[in-house]
Amino acid sequence: MSVYRAFGDEAKRHALIADLRGKGPIYTAWLTRASIEGDISIVSDDFGLHPALARLLPVLGSFGEAEDAARFYEALLDAIPIGAETGSLARQTLLLAWSDPVYGRSKVVEHGQVRDACEDVIALVAQSIDTPVDKTAWRAARAKLANVHGDNEKMAAAIYLAMSLAWDLERAPGAAHDVMTAWASAVSAEADASDEDCFSAEENAAFETAMNKINEEVMEALSRRQSIDSIDIEDFLAEADKIWTADPARNALKVRSIARRERTNAKMAAWRAAIQRRVLELAEASFPARTASRFEQNRGRMLNQSNV
């Protein structure tokens, strides 16, 4: 179904892994925030990975901000055989956004019109793993989704995610990025909402007001001492910290906000780790011959070491 075949030869696989290890130019263009608006066609054109797989992977490394993602990327590239078609793996990964038993959006959508419309899309994605789906079917699924409405933010987010899924990835591989970012946003919103120290509406309004006011005060103070163009992020943060700490009541909100953000970040790290494991499991199930070959190689190395 796809014209893309992984790597081409072992040397290219090794070259790609080496670039990622060293955070080289391909890593920078592909797995950081530069990829959101940038051109990552080299990953598919030169290394044969399906464009949808290329587009979904940056989210699972938090666009280069998650230091532990390097092992995942290397393990995934190592699990894909030379010449493999990876579009099916991309589709199976995106289906996790709905079906994962812990984080899947199916958990938040009750039975009814919204769930029916979402599941129509899921059925098409599952079908497209093995069989091309006619564009009229995708169009009909999107039209059905457009006519249902969520009763709360979780339902609305699930509809948006399903709408992002409702595209032919051979024609619109960028939809994979939209699905993963929608999923990450939904998980992050849930993490915030379930936090042990949520702001009240009044506290949230007070914090937003304080933050805006302090930002203005910082720029005013710095612009009196230096030109606007010469102000860098370190200058800004240092000045802001002085103003925050000068007001204990406002600073208490800031301290709580930072602690809440750290807890949310930890929950997002747990989500990424869980989905990374699931993707590797999907890859091993999709490419059993590669898994068996690696097992034999590792077994051979272990035997050689034991004979030394």
C-alpha positions in Angstrom: 0.0 0.0 0.0 2.8 2.4 0.9 5.8 3.1 -1.4 8.1 3.6 1.6 10.4 0.8 2.7 12.5 1.2 5.8 16.2 2.2 5.6 17.2 0.5 2.3 20.3 -1.1 3.9 21.9 -1.7 7.4 24.3 1.2 6.9 21.5 3.7 6.6 19.8 2.3 9.8 23.1 2.7 11.6 23.6 6.2 10.2 20.2 7.3 11.4 20.7 5.9 14.9 24.1 7.5 15.1 22.6 10.9 14.2 19.9 10.5 16.8 22.5 9.5 19.5 24.6 12.6 18.7 21.5 14.9 18.3 22.7 15.7 14.8 20.9 17.6 12.0 18.3 14.9 11.3 17.5 14.6 15.0 17.2 18.4 15.3 14.9 18.8 12.2 12.8 15.7 13.0 12.5 15.1 16.8 12.4 18.7 18.2 9.9 21.4 17.9 11.5 22.4 14.6 9.5 19.5 13.1 6.1 21.1 13.9 6.4 23.6 11.0 9.5 22.2 9.4 10.3 19.8 6.5 11.1 16.3 7.7 10.7 14.6 4.3 14.3 13.3 4.6 13.1 10.8 7.2 10.9 9.2 4.6 12.7 10.0 1.3 16.2 9.0 2.5 15.4 6.5 5.3 12.1 5.0 4.1 10.0 5.5 7.2 6.4 6.1 6.5 5.6 9.9 6.8 2.8 9.2 9.3 5.2 7.3 11.6 7.8 10.1 11.2 5.2 12.7 12.2 3.9 10.9 15.3 7.2 10.1 16.9 8.3 13.6 18.0 5.4 13.8 20.5 6.6 10.6 22.2 9.8 12.3 23.0 8.2 15.6 24.0 9.8 17.2 21.0 13.3 16.6 22.3 12.6 17.7 25.9 12.4 14.2 27.3 15.9 12.9 27.7 14.8 9.3 28.2 13.3 9.2 24.7 16.6 8.3 23.1 16.5 4.7 24.2 13.0 4.4 22.8 13.9 5.8 19.4 16.9 3.6 19.1 15.0 0.5 20.2 12.2 1.2 17.7 14.6 1.8 14.8 16.4 -1.4 15.7 13.1 -3.4 15.8 12.1 -2.4 12.2 13.5 -4.7 9.5 15.3 -3.4 6.4 12.7 -2.9 3.7 9.7 -3.0 6.1 6.5 -1.1 5.4 5.9 1.1 8.5 2.5 2.7 7.6 0.7 -0.2 9.4 2.7 0.4 12.5 1.8 4.1 12.4 -1.9 3.3 12.2 -1.7 0.7 15.0 0.1 3.3 17.1 -2.6 6.0 16.4 -5.3 3.5 17.3 -3.9 3.4 20.9 -5.2 7.0 21.3 -8.6 5.4 21.4 -8.1 1.9 22.6 -5.2 2.0 25.2 -6.7 0.5 28.4 -5.3 3.3 30.6 -5.0 6.4 28.4 -7.3 5.7 25.5 -10.0 8.2 24.9 -12.7 5.5 24.7 -12.6 5.6 28.5 -14.1 9.1 28.6 -16.8 8.8 25.9 -20.1 7.4 27.0 -22.4 5.3 24.8 -24.4 7.4 22.4 -24.1 9.5 19.2 -20.6 10.8 20.0 -19.2 7.3 20.7 -20.9 5.9 17.6 -19.3 8.6 15.4 -15.9 8.1 17.0 -16.0 4.3 16.6 -16.9 4.7 12.9 -13.6 6.5 12.5 -11.7 3.9 14.5 -13.2 1.1 12.3 -11.9 2.9 9.2 -8.4 3.3 10.7 -8.3 -0.4 11.6 -9.5 -1.3 8.1 -6.9 0.9 6.5 -4.1 -1.2 8.2 -4.7 -3.9 5.6 -7.0 -2.4 3.0 -7.2 1.1 1.4 -10.3 3.0 2.4 -12.1 5.1 -0.2 -12.0 8.8 0.4 -15.8 9.0 0.4 -15.8 6.8 3.5 -13.4 9.1 5.3 -15.5 12.1 4.2 -18.7 10.5 5.5 -17.0 9.7 8.9 -15.8 13.3 9.3 -19.3 14.6 8.4 -20.9 12.4 11.0 -18.4 13.6 13.6 -19.1 17.3 12.7 -22.8 16.8 13.5 -22.2 15.5 17.1 -21.4 17.6 20.1 -19.7 16.8 23.4 -21.4 17.7 26.7 -18.1 18.6 28.4 -14.4 19.3 27.7 -13.4 15.7 27.7 -16.0 14.7 25.1 -15.1 17.7 23.0 -11.5 16.8 23.1 -12.3 13.2 22.1 -14.3 14.4 19.1 -11.4 16.6 18.0 -9.0 13.6 18.4 -11.3 11.4 16.3 -11.6 14.1 13.7 -7.8 14.1 13.5 -7.9 10.3 13.0 -10.4 10.5 10.2 -7.9 11.0 7.3 -6.2 8.7 4.8 -2.6 8.7 6.0 -1.3 8.0 2.5 -2.7 11.4 1.5 -2.5 13.3 4.8 0.3 11.8 6.9 0.5 15.1 8.9 -2.7 14.0 10.6 -0.6 11.7 12.7 1.0 14.7 14.4 -2.5 16.2 15.1 -3.7 12.9 16.7 -0.7 12.6 19.0 -0.8 16.3 20.1 -4.5 16.1 20.7 -4.0 13.0 22.8 -1.1 14.6 24.7 -3.2 17.7 25.4 -6.1 15.6 26.6 -3.9 13.6 29.0 -2.3 16.8 30.2 -5.7 18.4 30.9 -6.7 15.4 32.9 -3.5 15.5 34.9 -4.1 19.2 35.7 -7.7 18.6 36.6 -6.9 15.7 39.0 -4.0 17.5 40.7 -3.9 17.4 44.5 -3.7 21.2 44.7 -5.9 22.7 42.0 -6.4 26.4 42.0 -9.9 27.7 42.7 -11.4 29.9 40.0 -10.5 32.9 42.2 -6.9 31.8 42.7 -6.5 31.0 39.0 -7.8 34.5 38.1 -5.5 36.1 40.7 -2.5 34.2 39.4 -3.2 35.1 35.8 -3.6 38.8 36.7 -0.4 38.7 38.8 1.6 37.0 36.0 0.5 39.6 33.4 1.2 42.5 35.7 4.6 41.2 36.7 5.6 40.5 33.1 4.8 44.2 32.3 6.8 45.3 35.4 9.8 43.2 34.3 9.8 44.7 30.8 9.5 48.2 32.2 12.3 47.7 34.7 14.7 46.1 32.2 13.9 48.7 29.4 15.1 51.4 31.8 18.5 49.8 32.1 19.1 48.4 28.6 17.7 48.3 25.1 14.7 46.0 24.4 16.7 44.1 21.8 19.4 43.2 24.3 17.1 41.6 26.8 17.5 37.9 27.0 15.5 35.2 28.7 18.0 35.0 31.7 17.6 38.7 32.3 13.9 38.4 32.1 13.6 35.5 34.5 16.0 36.9 37.1 14.1 40.2 37.2 10.7 38.4 37.4 12.0 36.3 40.3 12.9 39.4 42.3 9.4 40.9 41.8 7.6 37.6 42.6 9.6 37.0 45.8 9.0 40.6 46.9 5.3 39.8 47.4 4.7 36.7 49.6 1.1 36.3 48.7 1.7 36.4 45.0 4.8 34.3 45.3 2.9 31.6 47.2 0.7 31.2 44.1 3.7 30.9 41.9 5.3 28.3 44.1 2.1 26.2 44.0 1.8 26.6 40.2 5.4 25.4 39.7 4.8 22.4 42.0 1.6 21.6 40.1 3.4 21.8 36.8 6.1 19.4 38.0 3.4 16.9 39.0 1.7 17.2 35.7 5.1 16.8 33.9 5.6 13.6 35.9 2.2 12.3 34.8 3.0 13.1 31.2 6.3 11.3 31.5 4.4 8.2 32.7 2.1 8.5 29.7 5.0 8.7 27.3 6.8 5.8 28.8 3.6 3.6 28.7 2.9 4.4 25.1 6.6 4.0 24.1 6.4 0.4 25.6 3.2 -0.2 23.7 4.7 1.0 20.4 7.7 -1.3 20.9 5.3 -4.2 21.6 3.4 -3.4 18.4 6.7 -3.3 16.4 7.8 -6.7 17.8 4.5 -8.2 17.0 4.5 -6.7 13.5 8.0 -7.8 12.7 8.5 -11.2 14.4 11.3 -12.2 12.1 13.3 -9.2 13.1 12.6 -9.9 16.8 13.7 -13.5 16.4 16.8 -12.5 14.6 17.8 -10.0 17.3 17.1 -12.7 20.0 19.5 -15.1 18.2 22.1 -12.4 17.9 21.9 -11.5 21.6 21.9 -15.2 22.5 25.0 -15.8 20.4 26.8 -12.9 22.1 25.9 -14.3 25.5 27.2 -17.8 24.6 30.4 -16.3 23.3 30.9 -14.3 26.5 30.2 -17.4 28.6 32.9 -19.4 26.7 35.5 -16.8 27.2 
